[in-house]
Amino acid sequence: MPQLLIAQSGLEGRIGELIADLVRLMNVVIIGFIAWAGLLIAKGESSGLTRLVYGVIGLVVVNAAQMIIDYFM
């Protein structure tokens, strides 16, 4: 029985690492999206502002989800 608990905690740790890696990847993608939206705004396109807002909201949601996961793990 103790071996089962060790295996579960190891699996839980691996899942936590995987989630943290995915959040880092999503942050990089979202920052790229925000930079692209900034370039669209600088070019004068009105769709850039909407994309900028979506990017910021996405960044907040992804990082808030990570905070919630960290709280429970």
TILOZA-279624 format. One record per atom (N, C-alpha, C, CB): residue in one letter; atom name; x, y, z. Coordinates in nm, 3 decimals, decimal comma. Glycine has a CB too. Layout:
# residues N
(node A CA (X Y Z));
...
END
This chain:
# residues 73
(node M N (0,081 -0,120 0,000));
(node M CA (0,000 0,000 0,000));
(node M C (0,086 0,127 0,000));
(node M CB (-0,092 -0,001 0,120));
(node P N (0,194 0,138 0,076));
(node P CA (0,276 0,260 0,070));
(node P C (0,334 0,285 -0,068));
(node P CB (0,388 0,251 0,171));
(node Q N (0,362 0,178 -0,145));
(node Q CA (0,414 0,197 -0,279));
(node Q C (0,312 0,265 -0,369));
(node Q CB (0,456 0,063 -0,339));
(node L N (0,186 0,235 -0,348));
(node L CA (0,081 0,296 -0,427));
(node L C (0,075 0,447 -0,400));
(node L CB (-0,055 0,231 -0,395));
(node L N (0,090 0,486 -0,274));
(node L CA (0,087 0,628 -0,240));
(node L C (0,205 0,702 -0,300));
(node L CB (0,086 0,646 -0,088));
(node I N (0,321 0,639 -0,301));
(node I CA (0,439 0,702 -0,362));
(node I C (0,418 0,718 -0,512));
(node I CB (0,567 0,619 -0,333));
(node A N (0,361 0,618 -0,575));
(node A CA (0,336 0,624 -0,718));
(node A C (0,235 0,735 -0,751));
(node A CB (0,285 0,489 -0,770));
(node Q N (0,134 0,749 -0,667));
(node Q CA (0,036 0,853 -0,692));
(node Q C (0,097 0,992 -0,676));
(node Q CB (-0,083 0,837 -0,598));
(node S N (0,180 1,011 -0,574));
(node S CA (0,240 1,142 -0,556));
(node S C (0,339 1,172 -0,668));
(node S CB (0,311 1,150 -0,419));
(node G N (0,408 1,070 -0,720));
(node G CA (0,497 1,091 -0,834));
(node G C (0,420 1,129 -0,958));
(node G CB (0,578 0,967 -0,860));
(node L N (0,307 1,063 -0,980));
(node L CA (0,223 1,095 -1,095));
(node L C (0,164 1,235 -1,080));
(node L CB (0,111 0,991 -1,110));
(node E N (0,125 1,269 -0,959));
(node E CA (0,069 1,401 -0,934));
(node E C (0,173 1,509 -0,962));
(node E CB (0,017 1,411 -0,790));
(node G N (0,297 1,482 -0,924));
(node G CA (0,405 1,577 -0,950));
(node G C (0,430 1,594 -1,098));
(node G CB (0,532 1,532 -0,881));
(node R N (0,426 1,483 -1,172));
(node R CA (0,448 1,490 -1,317));
(node R C (0,334 1,567 -1,385));
(node R CB (0,458 1,347 -1,376));
(node I N (0,213 1,545 -1,338));
(node I CA (0,100 1,618 -1,396));
(node I C (0,114 1,768 -1,367));
(node I CB (-0,034 1,564 -1,340));
(node G N (0,156 1,801 -1,246));
(node G CA (0,177 1,942 -1,211));
(node G C (0,286 2,005 -1,298));
(node G CB (0,215 1,954 -1,064));
(node E N (0,393 1,932 -1,323));
(node E CA (0,500 1,983 -1,410));
(node E C (0,449 2,002 -1,553));
(node E CB (0,620 1,888 -1,409));
(node L N (0,370 1,908 -1,600));
(node L CA (0,314 1,917 -1,735));
(node L C (0,223 2,039 -1,748));
(node L CB (0,237 1,790 -1,769));
(node I N (0,140 2,062 -1,648));
(node I CA (0,051 2,177 -1,650));
(node I C (0,131 2,306 -1,648));
(node I CB (-0,046 2,174 -1,531));
(node A N (0,236 2,312 -1,566));
(node A CA (0,320 2,432 -1,560));
(node A C (0,388 2,458 -1,693));
(node A CB (0,425 2,419 -1,448));
(node D N (0,435 2,353 -1,760));
(node D CA (0,498 2,368 -1,891));
(node D C (0,398 2,418 -1,995));
(node D CB (0,560 2,235 -1,937));
(node L N (0,276 2,365 -1,991));
(node L CA (0,174 2,410 -2,085));
(node L C (0,135 2,556 -2,062));
(node L CB (0,051 2,321 -2,075));
(node V N (0,133 2,597 -1,936));
(node V CA (0,101 2,736 -1,906));
(node V C (0,212 2,828 -1,957));
(node V CB (0,081 2,757 -1,754));
(node R N (0,338 2,786 -1,940));
(node R CA (0,449 2,866 -1,995));
(node R C (0,438 2,878 -2,146));
(node R CB (0,585 2,803 -1,956));
(node L N (0,407 2,768 -2,213));
(node L CA (0,392 2,770 -2,358));
(node L C (0,277 2,862 -2,400));
(node L CB (0,367 2,628 -2,411));
(node M N (0,166 2,853 -2,329));
(node M CA (0,052 2,939 -2,361));
(node M C (0,087 3,087 -2,339));
(node M CB (-0,070 2,900 -2,276));
(node N N (0,164 3,116 -2,234));
(node N CA (0,206 3,254 -2,209));
(node N C (0,289 3,308 -2,325));
(node N CB (0,286 3,263 -2,078));
(node V N (0,379 3,226 -2,378));
(node V CA (0,462 3,268 -2,491));
(node V C (0,374 3,294 -2,613));
(node V CB (0,569 3,162 -2,523));
(node V N (0,280 3,205 -2,639));
(node V CA (0,191 3,222 -2,754));
(node V C (0,105 3,347 -2,738));
(node V CB (0,100 3,098 -2,771));
(node I N (0,053 3,369 -2,619));
(node I CA (-0,033 3,486 -2,596));
(node I C (0,047 3,616 -2,606));
(node I CB (-0,101 3,476 -2,458));
(node I N (0,169 3,617 -2,556));
(node I CA (0,251 3,738 -2,567));
(node I C (0,280 3,767 -2,714));
(node I CB (0,385 3,721 -2,488));
(node G N (0,304 3,664 -2,793));
(node G CA (0,321 3,683 -2,937));
(node G C (0,195 3,740 -3,001));
(node G CB (0,358 3,552 -3,004));
(node F N (0,080 3,689 -2,958));
(node F CA (-0,048 3,738 -3,008));
(node F C (-0,068 3,885 -2,972));
(node F CB (-0,163 3,653 -2,951));
(node I N (-0,030 3,922 -2,850));
(node I CA (-0,043 4,062 -2,806));
(node I C (0,051 4,152 -2,886));
(node I CB (-0,012 4,076 -2,654));
(node A N (0,173 4,104 -2,912));
(node A CA (0,268 4,183 -2,992));
(node A C (0,215 4,202 -3,135));
(node A CB (0,406 4,114 -2,995));
(node W N (0,157 4,096 -3,191));
(node W CA (0,100 4,105 -3,324));
(node W C (-0,015 4,205 -3,325));
(node W CB (0,052 3,967 -3,371));
(node A N (-0,099 4,203 -3,222));
(node A CA (-0,209 4,299 -3,213));
(node A C (-0,155 4,441 -3,203));
(node A CB (-0,299 4,267 -3,091));
(node G N (-0,045 4,459 -3,129));
(node G CA (0,017 4,590 -3,120));
(node G C (0,067 4,639 -3,255));
(node G CB (0,130 4,588 -3,021));
(node L N (0,123 4,548 -3,334));
(node L CA (0,168 4,587 -3,468));
(node L C (0,050 4,625 -3,557));
(node L CB (0,248 4,472 -3,532));
(node L N (-0,061 4,553 -3,542));
(node L CA (-0,181 4,589 -3,619));
(node L C (-0,232 4,728 -3,579));
(node L CB (-0,291 4,484 -3,599));
(node I N (-0,227 4,758 -3,450));
(node I CA (-0,271 4,890 -3,403));
(node I C (-0,179 4,998 -3,459));
(node I CB (-0,274 4,896 -3,247));
(node A N (-0,048 4,970 -3,458));
(node A CA (0,048 5,068 -3,510));
(node A C (0,028 5,090 -3,660));
(node A CB (0,191 5,021 -3,483));
(node K N (-0,018 4,986 -3,729));
(node K CA (-0,044 4,996 -3,872));
(node K C (-0,174 5,072 -3,900));
(node K CB (-0,050 4,857 -3,935));
(node G N (-0,257 5,086 -3,799));
(node G CA (-0,381 5,161 -3,815));
(node G C (-0,505 5,076 -3,835));
(node G CB (-0,368 5,252 -3,930));
(node E N (-0,492 4,946 -3,818));
(node E CA (-0,608 4,859 -3,835));
(node E C (-0,691 4,857 -3,705));
(node E CB (-0,565 4,715 -3,873));
(node S N (-0,820 4,870 -3,721));
(node S CA (-0,907 4,876 -3,603));
(node S C (-0,924 4,740 -3,536));
(node S CB (-1,043 4,930 -3,642));
(node S N (-0,899 4,631 -3,608));
(node S CA (-0,914 4,498 -3,548));
(node S C (-0,804 4,469 -3,445));
(node S CB (-0,913 4,390 -3,658));
(node G N (-0,697 4,547 -3,450));
(node G CA (-0,586 4,526 -3,357));
(node G C (-0,626 4,550 -3,212));
(node G CB (-0,471 4,616 -3,392));
(node L N (-0,713 4,647 -3,189));
(node L CA (-0,756 4,677 -3,052));
(node L C (-0,837 4,561 -2,994));
(node L CB (-0,838 4,806 -3,049));
(node T N (-0,925 4,505 -3,074));
(node T CA (-1,005 4,391 -3,029));
(node T C (-0,915 4,273 -2,998));
(node T CB (-1,110 4,351 -3,135));
(node R N (-0,818 4,247 -3,084));
(node R CA (-0,725 4,136 -3,062));
(node R C (-0,639 4,160 -2,940));
(node R CB (-0,637 4,115 -3,185));
(node L N (-0,603 4,285 -2,915));
(node L CA (-0,525 4,317 -2,796));
(node L C (-0,605 4,287 -2,670));
(node L CB (-0,483 4,464 -2,798));
(node V N (-0,730 4,324 -2,669));
(node V CA (-0,817 4,296 -2,554));
(node V C (-0,831 4,146 -2,533));
(node V CB (-0,956 4,362 -2,573));
(node Y N (-0,852 4,070 -2,642));
(node Y CA (-0,862 3,924 -2,631));
(node Y C (-0,733 3,864 -2,578));
(node Y CB (-0,897 3,862 -2,767));
(node G N (-0,620 3,916 -2,621));
(node G CA (-0,492 3,866 -2,574));
(node G C (-0,471 3,890 -2,426));
(node G CB (-0,379 3,930 -2,651));
(node V N (-0,504 4,008 -2,380));
(node V CA (-0,490 4,039 -2,237));
(node V C (-0,585 3,954 -2,154));
(node V CB (-0,516 4,189 -2,212));
(node I N (-0,707 3,939 -2,200));
(node I CA (-0,803 3,854 -2,128));
(node I C (-0,754 3,710 -2,124));
(node I CB (-0,943 3,861 -2,194));
(node G N (-0,701 3,661 -2,235));
(node G CA (-0,645 3,525 -2,239));
(node G C (-0,530 3,508 -2,143));
(node G CB (-0,600 3,491 -2,380));
(node L N (-0,443 3,608 -2,136));
(node L CA (-0,330 3,602 -2,044));
(node L C (-0,376 3,596 -1,899));
(node L CB (-0,238 3,723 -2,065));
(node V N (-0,476 3,675 -1,866));
(node V CA (-0,529 3,675 -1,730));
(node V C (-0,595 3,541 -1,698));
(node V CB (-0,631 3,790 -1,711));
(node V N (-0,673 3,487 -1,791));
(node V CA (-0,743 3,361 -1,766));
(node V C (-0,645 3,246 -1,747));
(node V CB (-0,838 3,331 -1,881));
(node V N (-0,544 3,237 -1,833));
(node V CA (-0,447 3,128 -1,824));
(node V C (-0,370 3,134 -1,692));
(node V CB (-0,349 3,134 -1,942));
(node N N (-0,327 3,253 -1,654));
(node N CA (-0,251 3,264 -1,530));
(node N C (-0,338 3,250 -1,406));
(node N CB (-0,178 3,397 -1,526));
(node A N (-0,463 3,291 -1,413));
(node A CA (-0,554 3,270 -1,301));
(node A C (-0,582 3,121 -1,284));
(node A CB (-0,686 3,346 -1,323));
(node A N (-0,596 3,049 -1,394));
(node A CA (-0,616 2,905 -1,386));
(node A C (-0,496 2,837 -1,322));
(node A CB (-0,643 2,846 -1,526));
(node Q N (-0,376 2,883 -1,357));
(node Q CA (-0,254 2,827 -1,296));
(node Q C (-0,251 2,854 -1,145));
(node Q CB (-0,128 2,886 -1,363));
(node M N (-0,293 2,972 -1,105));
(node M CA (-0,296 3,005 -0,962));
(node M C (-0,394 2,915 -0,888));
(node M CB (-0,333 3,153 -0,940));
(node I N (-0,509 2,887 -0,948));
(node I CA (-0,608 2,800 -0,886));
(node I C (-0,553 2,658 -0,873));
(node I CB (-0,739 2,801 -0,967));
(node I N (-0,488 2,610 -0,978));
(node I CA (-0,430 2,476 -0,974));
(node I C (-0,321 2,467 -0,867));
(node I CB (-0,372 2,438 -1,111));
(node D N (-0,236 2,570 -0,860));
(node D CA (-0,130 2,571 -0,758));
(node D C (-0,189 2,571 -0,616));
(node D CB (-0,040 2,695 -0,777));
(node Y N (-0,301 2,638 -0,599));
(node Y CA (-0,364 2,645 -0,468));
(node Y C (-0,410 2,506 -0,422));
(node Y CB (-0,483 2,743 -0,471));
(node F N (-0,465 2,428 -0,514));
(node F CA (-0,519 2,298 -0,476));
(node F C (-0,416 2,186 -0,482));
(node F CB (-0,633 2,263 -0,565));
(node M N (-0,302 2,206 -0,546));
(node M CA (-0,202 2,101 -0,553));
(node M C (-0,102 2,128 -0,448));
(node M CB (-0,135 2,092 -0,690));
END
